[in-house]
């Protein structure tokens, strides 16, 4: 598709028809029932393997440090899986009891440096507004339209360019999650309850860190757990990025925005090897999750396979997903994501035609 030279041209109509509410709600309802035994088994296996991997890494650190370094990868994967359990608890999809979801969500949140209550509220806002151009800014990767970027000052353009640079997103981003979530005391997703949860999480984190230091020593915390968390956070940011940032993504102004269409066509289906699907709790089936956030992670694959409605989702592979990192701006006129290089070419063509 050839972009128009005028970056501020009126947006083309969305060719994707909205999904009929009754159809998709009935589909989602068939899978939105947690299996208590399966959920409990998932917690025991995940946290058991995480504890075993951490113990082995600590044991091998003074004996064969390179084994501990190699174990950072599976520890990171298990932390991702731990985060997915917290994520399902936040949606109330992991267990049928709210208090049990809250308890497990808080514990897994501490293990993954995440204030559960605040994150749950922010993530709910993300689900309610994903793909809505008029409700951006909560729980998502900041995305500007071509016209918005064009209107920025030179310094504003530089700030956005830096923010969207992979080195900043995946290098500095984990530090942001690790440090700034400790003190996020304002914003749409942070009320009095969330503020208390943040401080309670901080106290629990300090207590957990103290136990780790007493049991394993500061070297293990500094050389094993923190690097593993850093890899986990970077991987999580990348997963979240490719789930909504791709060329044919869905963005609409609020009056045309449709929840179901945004869920299925604005969330990617990231195909990954079976082992990565296990570590990530099948979150690559993000289109299924966004349409039915009450579906437990272990039912997402079944829901996808049994319902043709999910065939409309954009498909990414590990190879093609990396290419989406260059996409940084939403071109409203042509309904597609473009990169900074394409934006500059668009501006040059526009200026040439104006002469």
C-alpha positions in Angstrom: 0.0 0.0 0.0 1.5 3.4 -1.0 1.2 6.0 1.7 -0.4 9.3 0.8 2.0 12.3 0.9 -0.4 14.3 3.2 0.2 12.9 6.7 -2.9 14.7 8.0 -5.3 13.4 5.4 -8.6 12.0 6.6 -8.5 8.4 7.8 -9.7 5.8 5.4 -12.8 3.8 6.6 -11.9 0.6 8.5 -12.5 -2.4 6.2 -12.8 -4.7 9.2 -16.5 -5.3 10.2 -17.2 -5.5 13.9 -17.9 -8.9 15.4 -21.5 -9.5 16.5 -21.7 -9.4 20.3 -23.9 -12.4 20.8 -21.7 -14.6 18.7 -18.4 -14.0 20.4 -19.9 -13.8 23.9 -21.3 -17.3 23.6 -17.9 -18.6 22.3 -16.0 -17.0 25.2 -18.4 -18.3 27.8 -17.7 -22.0 26.9 -14.0 -21.7 28.0 -14.3 -19.1 30.8 -14.4 -21.7 33.6 -11.3 -22.4 35.7 -10.3 -26.0 36.4 -9.4 -25.8 40.1 -7.1 -28.9 40.2 -5.3 -27.8 37.0 -4.8 -24.3 38.3 -3.4 -25.6 41.7 -1.2 -28.0 39.8 0.1 -25.2 37.7 1.1 -23.1 40.8 2.8 -26.1 42.5 4.7 -27.1 39.3 5.8 -23.5 38.4 6.8 -22.4 41.9 8.4 -25.7 42.6 10.5 -25.7 39.5 11.4 -22.0 40.2 12.5 -22.8 43.7 14.5 -25.9 42.5 16.2 -23.8 39.7 17.1 -21.0 42.2 18.5 -23.5 44.7 20.6 -25.2 42.0 21.9 -21.9 40.6 22.8 -20.8 44.2 24.5 -24.2 44.9 26.5 -24.2 41.7 27.6 -20.5 41.9 30.8 -21.1 44.0 31.4 -24.5 42.3 30.8 -24.0 38.6 29.6 -20.4 38.1 28.9 -21.0 34.4 26.2 -23.5 35.3 24.5 -20.7 37.3 24.8 -18.4 34.4 23.1 -21.0 32.1 20.3 -21.4 34.6 19.4 -17.7 34.3 17.5 -18.5 31.1 15.1 -21.2 32.6 14.7 -19.2 35.8 13.6 -16.2 33.6 11.2 -18.5 31.8 9.7 -19.7 35.1 9.4 -16.1 36.3 7.4 -15.3 33.1 5.2 -18.3 33.8 4.8 -17.0 37.4 3.8 -13.6 36.0 1.2 -15.3 33.8 -0.3 -16.9 36.9 -0.5 -13.4 38.5 -2.0 -12.1 35.3 -4.8 -14.7 35.3 -5.5 -14.0 39.0 -5.8 -10.3 38.1 -8.5 -11.2 35.6 -10.2 -13.5 38.1 -9.8 -16.4 35.7 -7.3 -18.6 37.6 -9.6 -19.8 40.4 -13.4 -19.3 41.0 -12.8 -17.5 44.4 -11.9 -13.9 44.5 -9.9 -14.1 47.7 -7.9 -17.0 46.4 -7.1 -15.1 43.2 -6.0 -12.1 45.3 -3.8 -14.2 47.6 -2.0 -16.0 44.8 -1.9 -12.8 42.7 -0.2 -11.0 45.5 2.4 -13.7 46.2 3.3 -14.2 42.5 3.3 -10.4 42.2 6.0 -10.1 44.9 8.1 -12.8 43.1 7.9 -10.8 39.9 8.3 -7.3 41.4 4.7 -6.3 40.5 2.2 -4.5 42.8 -0.8 -6.8 42.1 -3.7 -4.5 42.9 -2.3 -1.5 41.0 -1.3 -3.6 38.0 -4.7 -5.3 37.9 -6.5 -2.0 37.7 -4.1 -0.6 35.1 -4.3 -3.8 33.0 -8.1 -3.7 33.1 -8.0 -0.2 31.7 -5.7 -1.5 28.9 -8.2 -4.2 28.0 -11.1 -1.7 28.0 -9.3 0.7 25.7 -6.9 -1.3 23.5 -6.9 0.1 20.0 -8.9 3.2 20.9 -7.0 6.3 19.7 -8.9 8.5 22.1 -8.1 6.5 25.2 -4.4 5.8 25.0 -1.9 6.1 27.7 -2.8 3.5 30.4 -1.1 0.1 30.4 0.1 0.3 26.8 3.2 1.1 24.7 2.9 4.8 23.9 2.0 5.2 20.2 1.6 8.5 18.4 -0.1 9.1 15.1 1.8 10.6 12.2 0.0 13.9 12.6 0.7 14.0 16.4 4.4 13.3 15.8 4.5 15.8 13.0 3.2 18.5 15.4 5.9 17.9 18.1 8.8 20.1 18.6 12.3 18.9 17.7 12.9 18.0 21.3 9.5 16.2 21.5 10.4 14.2 18.4 13.7 13.3 20.0 12.1 12.1 23.3 9.6 9.9 21.4 12.4 8.5 19.2 14.4 7.6 22.3 11.4 6.1 24.0 10.6 3.8 21.0 14.2 2.8 20.5 14.7 -0.9 21.3 17.7 -0.2 23.5 15.6 2.0 25.7 12.5 -0.2 25.6 14.2 -3.4 26.4 17.3 -2.0 28.1 15.9 0.7 30.3 12.4 -0.6 30.4 13.1 -3.4 32.9 14.7 -0.9 35.3 11.5 1.2 35.0 9.4 -1.8 36.0 11.8 -2.8 38.8 12.2 0.7 40.3 9.4 3.0 39.4 6.6 0.6 40.1 7.7 0.8 43.7 6.6 4.4 43.8 3.7 4.8 41.3 1.4 6.7 43.6 -0.7 8.6 41.1 -2.5 8.2 37.8 -5.7 6.8 36.5 -5.0 3.3 37.7 -3.8 4.2 41.2 -6.4 4.9 43.9 -6.0 4.7 47.7 -6.3 0.8 47.7 -3.6 0.6 45.0 -1.3 2.9 46.9 -1.5 0.7 50.0 -0.9 -2.4 47.8 2.2 -0.8 46.3 3.7 -0.1 49.8 2.6 -3.5 51.1 4.3 -5.1 48.0 7.4 -3.1 48.7 7.5 -4.3 52.3 7.0 -7.9 51.2 9.7 -7.5 48.6 12.2 -6.3 51.3 11.2 -9.2 53.5 11.6 -11.7 50.6 15.0 -10.2 49.7 16.1 -10.4 53.3 15.1 -14.1 53.4 17.0 -14.7 50.1 20.1 -13.0 51.4 20.0 -14.9 54.7 19.4 -18.2 52.9 21.6 -17.9 49.9 23.8 -14.8 50.3 23.8 -11.4 48.6 25.9 -12.8 45.8 23.1 -15.1 44.6 20.5 -12.3 44.8 22.8 -9.9 42.9 24.2 -12.4 40.4 21.3 -14.8 39.8 17.8 -13.4 40.8 18.2 -9.8 39.6 19.7 -10.7 36.2 17.0 -13.3 35.8 14.3 -10.7 36.6 15.9 -8.3 34.2 15.7 -10.9 31.4 12.2 -11.7 32.4 11.1 -8.0 32.3 12.8 -7.4 28.9 11.1 -10.5 27.5 7.8 -9.4 28.9 8.1 -6.0 27.4 8.9 -7.5 24.0 5.9 -9.9 24.2 3.6 -7.0 25.1 5.1 -4.9 22.3 4.5 -7.5 19.5 1.1 -8.3 20.8 -0.3 -4.9 19.7 2.5 -3.3 17.5 2.4 -4.7 14.0 1.8 -3.3 10.5 -1.9 -4.0 10.2 -2.7 -3.2 13.8 -6.1 -2.0 14.9 -6.5 1.7 15.9 -9.8 3.6 15.7 -11.3 6.8 17.1 -13.6 6.1 20.0 -16.9 6.6 18.1 -15.8 3.9 15.6 -14.0 1.7 18.1 -15.4 -1.8 18.7 -14.2 -4.0 21.6 -14.4 -7.4 19.9 -12.9 -6.2 16.6 -10.0 -4.6 18.5 -9.5 -7.8 20.5 -9.3 -10.2 17.5 -7.7 -8.0 14.8 -5.8 -5.6 17.1 -4.0 -8.4 19.0 -1.5 -10.7 17.4 -1.3 -14.5 17.3 2.3 -15.1 18.0 3.3 -18.6 17.0 6.1 -20.0 19.2 7.7 -23.4 19.8 5.9 -25.5 22.4 8.5 -24.9 25.1 8.0 -21.1 24.8 4.2 -21.5 24.8 4.6 -23.4 28.1 6.9 -20.8 29.7 4.6 -17.9 28.5 1.3 -19.6 29.4 0.1 -19.5 25.8 -0.1 -15.7 26.0 1.0 -15.6 22.3 -2.7 -16.4 21.7 -3.3 -12.8 22.6 -6.3 -12.4 20.4 -8.1 -15.1 22.3 -7.1 -13.6 25.6 -8.3 -10.1 24.7 -11.6 -11.3 23.5 -12.1 -13.5 26.6 -9.9 -12.3 29.5 -11.8 -14.7 31.8 -10.4 -17.7 29.9 -7.6 -19.4 31.9 -4.2 -19.6 30.1 -4.5 -23.4 29.8 -7.7 -23.1 27.8 -6.6 -20.5 25.2 -5.2 -23.0 22.7 -8.4 -25.1 22.7 -10.5 -22.0 22.2 -8.4 -20.9 19.3 -8.4 -24.3 17.6 -12.2 -24.8 17.9 -13.5 -21.5 16.7 -13.1 -20.0 13.2 -13.7 -16.5 14.6 -10.0 -16.4 15.7 -8.7 -17.0 12.2 -9.1 -13.2 11.6 -6.2 -12.5 14.0 -2.9 -11.3 12.5 -0.3 -14.1 12.7 3.3 -13.4 13.7 6.3 -15.7 14.1 9.4 -15.2 16.2 11.1 -14.1 12.9 8.5 -11.7 11.7 7.8 -10.3 15.2 11.3 -8.8 15.4 10.5 -6.8 12.2 7.7 -5.0 14.1 10.3 -3.2 16.3 10.8 -0.7 13.5 7.1 0.3 13.4 6.7 3.4 15.6 3.8 5.6 14.3 0.2 5.0 13.3 -0.7 6.3 9.9 -4.4 7.2 10.2 -4.8 8.0 6.5 -3.6 4.5 5.4 -4.5 2.5 8.6 -1.1 1.0 9.2 1.9 1.3 11.4 5.0 2.8 9.8 8.6 3.5 11.0 10.6 6.7 11.3 12.3 6.0 8.0 9.0 5.7 6.1 7.7 8.8 7.9 10.7 10.8 6.6 10.2 9.5 3.1 6.5 10.5 3.4 7.4 14.0 4.5 9.9 14.4 1.6 7.3 13.3 -0.9 4.8 15.7 0.6 7.2 18.6 0.4 8.2 17.7 -3.2 4.6 17.7 -4.3 3.9 21.0 -2.6 6.6 22.7 -4.7 
